[in-house]
Amino acid sequence: MTIQSPENPVIQLLENMLEALSTSPDSINNERRRRRFLLNWLDSARQMSEFRGMPEEFTALRKLLATNTDIPVENTLKSLLESGHNAALYDLYRFRAALATCRSLGWQIGTCAWNDQLLSETLSRAQTGKRHILQLNSTGDTFSTTGRMIRPVAFSLIHPATINTSEVEEI
C-alpha cells in the first residue's frame, strides 16, 4: 500500500519508508537489518514515478541510514516526518522550497533591494546568459517572524538577452 501525500513528495517518501518498515518480514528484527532493509527499499522506491527527480533526498536518506546507528532508524524517520509536517505549515518554508526547486532547474536567484536599481539589475543579469529570478521585495518585509506571509512577493523573471549590448545601449 502506498500512502499518498501529493503536496510534499518527501513526506510521502518518509511515510512509505515507515510503512515498509512496519510491514517488513519478521526476520528484520535488529537495527542493522532494518537499515539494510530500508537501503534495499530505497533502491526500488527510486524507480517509482512519484519519487523520480529527488536524487538529493535519496542521497541524504542513504547517508542517514549509514550513520547514527545508535539511534533507532524508526525514531529518526518519525522525527523527520513530524518536522516535515510542521514545516509545511509555514509559508516561508514553502516559499524557500519553491525557490530551491527553481534553483535546481538552473534559475539564478537574486534580490533587488531598491526600485531605482531595477532596470540596471535586470539588464546586467540578462547579459549573463543565464535565467534569473529577481525578487523585488525583501523576505523580511514579506514574511512575519513566525514564517507567515504578510505581503505578496514580487518577482521579475529574466531570460538571457537575445540582443547585443550595443542595441541595449541605444534603448
N, C-alpha and C positions, 0 to 999 in steps of 0.2 A: 504494500500500500504506500502511495506517495502522498505526503501532506502538501497541500497547495498553499502557498503564500506569495501570490504574484507580485505584490508590491515590493518585495525585497528578496531576491534570489539567495542572498547569503543566509537570511533567516530560514528560508526553505531548506537550504543545504544542511544547516545545523539541526533543524527539526528531523530531517531524514536520517542524519547520522545517528541521532539519539534513538530513533525508531529502529534502525538497523541493529544497533547495539542491544536494544531491549528484546529483539526477536532473534538474536544470534543463537546458534546451537549451544547446547549445554556444555560442550567441550571448551567453549570460550569462557573459562572460569577464573582467569587471573589477569592482572593488569597488562602483562606483556602480550598475552594472546588477544586481549581486547584491542590493544593498539595495532597489532599486526592485522587483525580482522578489519579495523577501520581503514588502514592503509590500503588493503585489498579492495574494500568497498569504494574508496575514493577513485581507484582505477576504473571501476565500472561506472561510477557516477559521472565521471568526466565525459563519458560518451553520451550521456543523456542530454537531450536538446535544451532542457530548462537550465542546465548548468554550463553550457558552452559559453565561451567568452569570459571565463572567470579564472584565468591562469594564476593571477596573483593570490586569489583566495585559496586555491588548491595548494599552492606552494606554501602559504602561511600555515594551513592546516597540517600539511605533511611535516613541516618544521615543528609545529606544536606537538604532534604525536611522537616525534623523535626526542623531545626534551621534556623536562619536568615530570619524569616518570614516577616521582614520589607522590604526585598528586593524582588521584583517580581521574582518568580521562572523562568519565561521565560527568563529574562535578565541574570540570573545566568547560565542557561543552554546554552544560546548563547555565553556567555563569555568562558565557559568551552569548547564548541565546537571550538571556534576560537583558543583558546590556544592549543587544541589538534591538529588542522590542522597545526598551526605554529610549534609546537614541532616535528611533524612528518617529517618536512623538514630537520631536523638536524641529521647527522649521529650519534653523541654522544647520542642523545635521543634514537634512535633505538637500539644502542649498549647496553645501560643501560636497556632498555625494554627487550632485549633478555636475558641478564644476570638475570634479575628479574624473567623471565619465568623459566630459568634453576634452579634458587634458589627455586622457588615454586615447582619444580619437585624433590627436595631433593638434588640437587647438592650443594656442598660447594664451594665457590668462593674464590680464593686467587691469590696473585701476587708474582712472583719470581723476585726480583729486580736484582739479579746477576746471570749471566750464570754459574759461577763456583759453585753455590749452587743448581743447577737444580737437580742433582742426589739425594742429601740428602733431598731436599724438596719433591721430588717425592716418595722416599722410606718412609719417615716419614708420608706422607699423605696416602700412600697405606696401612699403618698399622692401620689406624683409623677405618677401616671397613665401611667407607663412600665413596661416589663418589665425586671426586674433579675436578674442572676446574681450572687449574693453568695458569694464564695469564703470558706470558713470556716477555712482554714489558710493560712499564708504559703507562697509559692512557694519561698522559701529553706529551709523545713522539709520540703518535699515532694520537691525535686529535689537531686541531688548537684551539685557544681561542674562535673562533666562533662556534665550535662544528662540523666542517667539518673534515672528516677522511683524514689524510695526509700520513699515512703509514698503511699497514695491521697489524692487531692484531694477534699475535701468541699465541696459547693455547696448553696445554698438558692436555689431558683427563686422569684422574687417577681413575681406578676402585679399589675396595678393594683387598688387597693381598689375593691370594689363596694358597700361600706357607708360611711355617712358618719362623720365624725370623732366625733360625739357617741356613736355606738354603739361605736366603738373605745375611747373613754374609759371607758365603762361596763364593758367587758370587763376 
